[in-house]
Amino acid sequence: MSDLNNIYAEFGISQKVVDLSEKVLSSLEERFLEIDKNAEFNQMKVLAAMQKHKVSDIHFAATTGYGYNDLGRDVLEDVYATAFKAEAALVRPQLVSGTHALHVALSGNLRPGDELLSPVGKPYDTLEEVIGIRDSRGSLREYGVTYSQVDLLPDGSFDFEGIRKAINEKTKLVTIQRSKGYATRKTLSVEQIGELIKFVKSINPNIICMVDNCYGEFVERIEPIEVGADMIVGSLIKNPGGGLAPIGGYIVGTKECVDNASYRLSAPGLGKEIGASLGMNTSMFQGFFLSPTVVAGALKGAIFAANLYESLGFDCHPNATEPRFDIIQEITLRDPKALCAFCEGIQAAAPVDSYVKPEPWAMPGYDSDVIMAAGAFVGGSSIELSADGPMKEPYSVFFQGGLTWYHAKLGIMLSLQKIYDAGLL
Ligand SMILES: *Cc1c(COP(=O)(O)O)cnc(C)c1O
């Protein structure tokens, strides 16, 4: 009874799905080995940063109130700065989400009359209101910061001529989104980001180059600071929180950029000096420590899913063999029932709320109903196994995460099982 197949059977997975999965997996050994090697490299990078800054149990103590002299908070920021090869970092539970961290980074570094440029097309949905692409109260636009955008060329490459034309004497900051998020373009590699930054700096070296690093951390061996970014920004309930950070965001970069952001997060004059860590330092340190291996598990899950579903005739982005630069996987299911069944499988595999059946629902900001599957320890965490998709053509599911590879694998197997059970394949 200690056979793996028996325990899979208890989850309702048929021999057919087990066999298909094993067949697909046997072709992935080399890729998984490469992922493990990257994880080892990144694990060493984080460990070395922790040792360099002499992380000790005194850093796990909670502070309250103003949080002056919060040693743990300050050392955590030094660890982030070192691991990401930057001068300074702001890593705080008071940065309540990725969008908030991006807003603080942008509004702290832009002044009225400045222009913000996105040379990689439209940014992530929630940034439209931050920037003022969609009318919204309190946007950068209301504060006199203008915005311009250059789309990627149809083949996904940078429109260097367009970018050169768009840069003018007002251009103060360039925002580069690493992950495609839920858009249809490809995710950028750190190397590609480096080429873009070099080009921008060749026109005007004073332009601040910021990278929205969400979903990209530890997927590669280098991070965007190493190819010239002045500032990188992300969320702790994605990759770098390692599934343990219960909240938080980070802004890492030059001392000047990070200080400017800190004056926006707290207040001019106060900056990084203030902000109690409220007992969250341990989870933030430990989550960062685990993040490289957690990201590796999520990556294996994404690659397994692409290979499994592509072998059954579904379009996958990235496809089965493409290199990976973030942890998101899109599968075009072409059928609303299959989309629901897929999400039911992910939900049924969850450690939390596995007995819940996800239903499509209207969501603010979406023009169609959306179905979501998540059974997470941390609310909304997307480094944990989660899936969602808008109930409209082409009925694509986006999924990401998995705190362990084995859990991601089970979720994907169950997603396929539910599609078979519904008679859709
Ligand atoms: C998730 C994400 C954001 C926003 O982060 P939230 O925590 O959801 O506010 C911004 N940009 C990208 C590329 C993302 O993936």
The ligand as an SDF file (V2000), in Angstrom:
LIG
                    3D

 15 15  0  0  0  0  0  0  0  0999 V2000
    1.2150   40.6190   -9.6780 C   0  0  0  0  0  0  0  0  0  0  0  0
    1.8280   41.6670  -10.5210 C   0  0  0  0  0  0  0  0  0  0  0  0
    1.7110   43.0220  -10.2040 C   0  0  0  0  0  0  0  0  0  0  0  0
    0.8880   43.5300   -9.0620 C   0  0  0  0  0  0  0  0  0  0  0  0
    1.0600   42.8890   -7.8650 O   0  0  0  0  0  0  0  0  0  0  0  0
   -0.1570   42.7680   -6.8300 P   0  0  0  0  0  0  0  0  0  0  0  0
    0.4860   42.2130   -5.6380 O   0  0  0  0  0  0  0  0  0  0  0  0
   -1.1760   41.8790   -7.4600 O   0  0  0  0  0  0  0  0  0  0  0  0
   -0.6750   44.1500   -6.6190 O   0  0  0  0  0  0  0  0  0  0  0  0
    2.3580   43.9210  -11.0230 C   0  0  0  0  0  0  0  0  0  0  0  0
    3.0600   43.5230  -12.0990 N   0  0  0  0  0  0  0  0  0  0  0  0
    3.1760   42.2340  -12.4380 C   0  0  0  0  0  0  0  0  0  0  0  0
    3.9710   41.8490  -13.6430 C   0  0  0  0  0  0  0  0  0  0  0  0
    2.5590   41.2580  -11.6680 C   0  0  0  0  0  0  0  0  0  0  0  0
    2.6880   39.9820  -12.0060 O   0  0  0  0  0  0  0  0  0  0  0  0
  1  2  1  0
  2  3  1  0
  2 14  2  0
  3  4  1  0
  3 10  2  0
  4  5  1  0
  5  6  1  0
  6  7  2  0
  6  8  1  0
  6  9  1  0
 10 11  1  0
 11 12  2  0
 12 13  1  0
 12 14  1  0
 14 15  1  0
M  END
$$$$
